[in-house]
Amino acid sequence: MRTFIGIDFDIKVKNEIKAIQSIVRENSHKGRFKYMGNFHLTLKFLGDISENQVNIINEVLEKSAQGVGRFSLIVEKLGFFGGKGTIRTLWLGLGGELDSLNALYRNIEAGLGAWGFDKEKRPYTPHITIAQDLLLRTSFEELRKIVDLSRIPNIDVSEVSLIKSEQIQGKRVYTPISTFRLIGK
């Protein structure tokens, strides 16, 4: 089963991200836009895992969640990962209590690494993907000026989840397999 470890958002946050995404859509010729229900923050993409690995991952997540308390994030910028002629990935960059987020990320990486999971080679860049393969009608700088990120409320992070990603009737669907509360030390 295809999986990742992530943080889900409440409906108020998702609604405001959707409003930002609508502005992007209005200013684009084409693109693939994420479904509102799929807005999330990925901590680690796992890819295909076996049923046997779920217990190991859950053990790591439970221990990682015990080491980090609740924290808050803010959306602070609009950015993209490049492409040729199109924007490969348009995202919302995060700020706020990044020390706590990074501690959670490091705990998960170290815990899974001890079980033989590949460690990420690139630096962790926390972001929320809102569109892919995007061809804008306007310049990216113009788009950045008309998008008001301050309307997105703070993201209160209180749990982390192992999430299954599957294609159902042509639509990508994310379903939590297990969720662990951040309880700190």
Disulfide bonds with the S-S distance in Angstrom:
none
